[in-house]
Amino acid sequence: MRIFVTGASGFVGGAAARKLVAAGHDVRAMSRSEKSDATIRATGATPVRCDLEDVTAQHIGDAEAIIHCAAFVEQWGPRDAWRKFNVDGTRRMLEVSRQAGAKRFIHIGTEAALFHGQHLRGVDETYPLAPHSPYPYSATKARAEKLVRDANAPAFETIVLRPRFIWGPGDTTLLPTIETMAREGKFMWINGGAAKTSTTHIDNLVHAIELALTNGRGGEAYFILDDGVRPMREMITGMATSRGVALPDKSVPGWVADAIGATCETLWTALPLAGEPPLTRFSAMIMSRDAILKDDKARAEMGYRPVISVEDGLRTLRAG
């Protein structure tokens, strides 16, 4: 199959491109720089120089399927960055993909699109999106998902995959951040790391992406998860241990973390402070709220089953 990937220089898009090339697909990928060109070529895919603002149908070419992984996932940034990349970028990708004649559009969404500060417990895909969330990432990913699902048509099927807590080899965000914070003495738990969470190993997400090329109903969203639910402390400790990092026991209550995050954002917005806030409202929220999700729909409609367990995934990290 001819496939066009966005975000292929990142964690998810890169893993997807690598696996799809290995499976014999013709993979081309959006690239914004020479550095990205090299990263994409290393996956076996062909870089196509464009970005979410200037991509055209000519860049998409004769691709039959689009895998849209690119997004602004930073905890801090310019106020319009999340809208520009997550909403406007997704809208443009949908438009040019239709113009190019692509048949299927696979969007990598997130459970964060449901969050407005609450716990998620026993949640399935009928739970409402949060397009007016106070967290820019959540709000814009919710709006992007709605655009994707509303664009579904008989000749242009759209599918949304929603992983939670993506982890595994090649992680460029979560584990490196934990390592840096621990090394600098800034790491602390929120509520002792007691929040319970569903997770998604990168191999399981890539497997779901492969399935979504032909499986799943157009216009639908699917949670893609590992088996089981675990305390945040268990997962993060296991990941840190794989790098030889010992995490401290110090912890703050959730309400204190929420207040610190809000205060930091206010100060970094009002004053010309360098760098990023040590804690944001979104980070405090995501680390202290339960996110217990259900993937029955993906199993029933896509034939999804995890291809790697959490235990094996952690062993692989330690071995690496």
C-alpha positions in Angstrom: 0.0 0.0 0.0 1.1 3.6 -0.7 1.2 5.5 2.6 1.9 9.1 3.6 2.9 9.7 7.3 3.1 12.9 9.2 5.3 13.1 12.4 7.7 10.4 11.1 10.7 12.1 12.7 9.0 11.6 16.1 8.4 8.7 18.4 5.1 7.3 17.1 5.4 8.3 13.5 8.9 7.0 13.3 8.0 3.6 14.8 5.0 3.4 12.4 7.1 4.3 9.3 9.7 1.7 10.3 7.2 -1.1 10.7 5.2 -0.3 7.6 8.4 -0.2 5.5 9.4 -3.5 6.9 6.0 -4.9 6.0 6.5 -4.0 2.4 4.5 -0.8 2.1 5.7 2.2 0.1 6.0 4.9 2.8 6.6 8.6 2.2 6.7 11.1 5.1 6.4 14.8 5.8 9.8 16.3 6.5 10.5 19.9 7.6 14.3 19.9 7.6 17.5 18.2 6.6 17.7 16.6 10.1 14.2 15.2 9.7 15.2 13.9 6.2 18.0 11.9 7.7 15.8 10.6 10.5 13.0 9.6 8.1 15.5 7.9 5.7 16.8 5.8 8.6 13.3 4.3 9.0 13.4 3.3 5.3 10.7 5.9 4.3 11.1 8.6 1.7 11.1 12.2 3.0 8.9 14.8 1.3 9.8 18.4 2.2 6.7 20.2 3.5 4.9 21.0 6.7 1.4 21.2 8.1 1.1 24.8 6.9 2.1 24.4 3.3 1.4 20.7 2.5 -0.5 20.2 -0.8 -2.1 17.4 -2.7 1.0 17.2 -4.8 3.0 16.3 -1.7 0.5 13.5 -0.8 0.8 12.2 -4.3 -0.9 8.9 -5.0 -0.9 7.7 -1.4 -3.9 5.5 -0.6 -3.7 6.0 3.2 -2.6 8.8 5.4 -1.3 8.3 9.0 -1.4 11.6 10.8 0.8 11.5 13.8 2.1 15.1 13.9 0.9 17.2 16.7 2.1 19.9 19.2 2.4 17.9 22.4 4.5 20.3 24.5 3.5 21.2 28.0 4.3 24.8 27.4 4.5 27.1 24.3 2.9 30.1 22.5 -0.8 30.3 23.1 -1.7 29.7 19.5 0.8 26.8 19.0 -1.7 24.1 19.9 -4.4 25.5 17.7 -2.0 26.0 14.8 -0.6 22.5 14.7 -3.4 20.3 16.2 -6.5 21.9 14.7 -5.4 24.0 11.7 -2.8 21.4 10.7 -5.3 18.5 10.9 -7.8 20.5 8.9 -5.3 21.1 6.2 -4.2 17.5 6.1 -7.8 16.4 5.7 -8.3 18.8 2.9 -5.2 17.9 0.9 -5.6 14.2 1.5 -9.1 14.3 0.0 -7.9 16.3 -2.9 -5.1 13.8 -3.5 -7.7 11.0 -3.6 -6.5 9.1 -0.5 -9.0 6.5 0.6 -8.3 6.2 4.4 -7.1 8.8 7.0 -5.8 7.4 10.3 -5.5 10.0 13.0 -3.5 9.5 16.2 -5.7 10.9 18.9 -5.4 10.7 22.7 -7.5 10.2 25.8 -6.4 13.7 26.7 -9.1 14.9 24.4 -11.6 13.9 27.1 -10.0 15.7 30.1 -11.2 18.8 31.7 -9.8 18.1 35.1 -11.7 15.0 36.1 -10.9 11.3 36.7 -11.6 8.9 33.8 -12.8 5.6 35.2 -14.2 2.7 33.1 -14.5 5.0 30.2 -15.2 3.9 26.6 -15.6 5.7 23.3 -19.1 7.0 24.1 -17.6 9.4 26.7 -17.8 13.0 25.4 -14.9 15.0 24.0 -13.7 18.1 25.8 -13.3 20.8 23.1 -13.6 23.6 25.7 -11.1 22.0 28.2 -9.0 24.5 30.2 -5.9 22.6 29.0 -4.9 23.7 25.4 -3.6 20.3 24.4 -6.8 18.6 25.5 -9.1 21.2 23.8 -7.2 21.2 20.5 -6.9 17.4 20.3 -10.7 17.2 20.9 -11.4 19.7 18.2 -9.0 17.9 15.8 -10.6 14.6 16.5 -14.0 16.0 15.7 -12.7 17.4 12.4 -11.4 13.9 11.5 -14.6 12.0 12.4 -16.8 14.6 10.7 -14.8 14.3 7.5 -15.6 10.6 7.1 -17.3 9.8 3.8 -17.8 6.6 1.6 -14.7 7.5 -0.5 -12.7 8.9 2.3 -12.8 6.9 5.5 -11.4 8.4 8.7 -10.3 6.5 11.8 -9.1 7.8 15.1 -6.8 5.8 17.4 -6.6 6.9 21.0 -3.6 5.6 22.9 -2.9 6.5 26.5 0.6 6.9 28.1 2.6 5.8 25.1 5.9 4.2 26.2 8.6 1.9 24.9 11.9 1.9 23.0 12.5 5.1 21.1 10.5 7.3 23.6 11.7 10.9 23.0 9.4 12.6 25.6 8.2 10.8 28.7 11.2 8.8 29.8 13.8 11.4 28.9 11.8 14.0 30.9 11.7 11.7 33.9 15.5 11.1 33.7 16.2 14.8 33.5 14.0 15.7 36.4 15.5 12.9 38.6 19.1 13.9 37.7 18.3 17.6 38.5 16.6 16.7 41.8 13.2 18.0 40.5 11.2 14.8 40.4 8.4 14.3 42.9 5.3 12.2 42.9 1.8 13.6 43.0 -0.4 11.8 45.5 2.4 9.3 45.9 1.9 8.1 42.3 -1.3 6.4 43.3 -3.3 7.4 40.2 -4.3 4.4 38.2 -3.7 4.4 34.5 -4.2 2.5 31.3 -1.0 2.4 29.1 -0.1 1.8 25.4 3.2 0.3 24.5 4.5 1.6 21.2 4.5 -1.9 19.6 0.8 -2.2 20.4 0.0 1.2 18.9 1.9 0.4 15.7 0.1 -2.9 15.5 -3.2 -1.0 15.7 -2.1 1.4 13.0 -1.4 -1.5 10.7 -4.9 -3.0 11.5 -6.5 0.4 10.8 -5.3 0.4 7.2 -8.1 -2.0 6.5 -10.1 -2.6 9.7 -12.4 -0.4 11.8 -15.5 1.6 10.9 -15.1 5.0 9.2 -15.9 8.0 11.5 -15.1 6.0 14.7 -12.6 6.4 17.5 -10.9 3.4 19.2 -8.9 3.2 22.4 -5.7 1.3 21.9 -4.4 -0.1 25.2 -2.1 -2.6 26.9 -3.7 -5.3 29.0 -4.4 -4.2 32.5 -4.4 -1.1 34.6 -1.5 -0.1 36.9 -0.7 2.7 39.4 1.3 5.5 37.9 4.1 4.8 40.4 4.5 1.2 39.2 4.8 2.2 35.5 7.1 5.2 36.0 9.3 3.4 38.4 9.6 0.4 36.1 10.6 2.7 33.2 13.1 4.7 35.3 14.7 1.5 36.6 15.3 0.3 33.0 17.7 3.3 32.7 19.3 2.8 36.1 17.4 5.8 37.5 16.3 5.7 41.2 13.3 7.9 41.8 12.8 9.7 45.2 9.9 9.1 47.5 9.0 12.7 48.0 5.4 13.6 47.0 2.9 16.4 47.1 -0.9 16.2 47.3 -2.8 16.6 44.1 -4.5 19.9 45.1 -1.0 21.3 45.9 0.3 20.3 42.5 -2.7 21.8 40.8 -2.1 25.1 42.6 1.7 25.1 41.9 0.9 24.4 38.2 -1.5 27.3 38.0 0.9 29.6 39.8 3.8 28.7 37.5 1.7 29.3 34.4 0.6 32.7 35.7 4.2 33.8 36.5 5.6 32.5 33.2 2.8 34.3 31.3 3.0 37.6 33.2 6.8 37.8 33.5 9.7 37.4 31.0 10.9 34.2 32.7 13.3 32.0 30.8 12.6 28.4 29.8 9.5 26.4 30.7 7.6 26.3 34.0 8.7 23.5 36.3 5.1 22.3 36.5 2.0 23.1 34.4 -1.7 22.6 35.1 -1.9 19.9 32.5 1.1 18.0 33.9 -0.3 18.2 37.4 -3.7 17.0 36.3 -2.5 14.1 34.1 -0.2 12.7 36.8 -2.9 12.8 39.5 -6.1 11.7 37.8 -7.1 8.1 37.1 -7.3 7.2 33.4 -8.9 3.8 33.3 -10.1 3.1 29.8 -11.7 0.3 27.9 -10.6 -1.1 24.5 -13.4 -3.6 23.9 -14.4 -1.7 20.8 -11.0 -2.0 19.1 -10.9 -5.7 20.0 -14.4 -6.3 18.5 -14.3 -4.1 15.4 -10.6 -4.0 14.5 -9.4 -7.4 15.7 -7.0 -5.7 18.0 -5.1 -7.6 20.7 -1.9 -6.4 22.4 1.2 -7.9 20.8 3.4 -7.2 23.8 2.6 -7.3 27.5 3.7 -4.6 30.0 5.9 -7.0 31.7 7.7 -8.0 28.5 7.9 -4.4 27.5 9.7 -3.4 30.7 12.0 -6.4 30.3 12.9 -5.2 26.8 13.6 -1.7 28.1 15.9 -3.0 30.7 17.7 -5.2 28.2 18.1 -2.3 25.8 
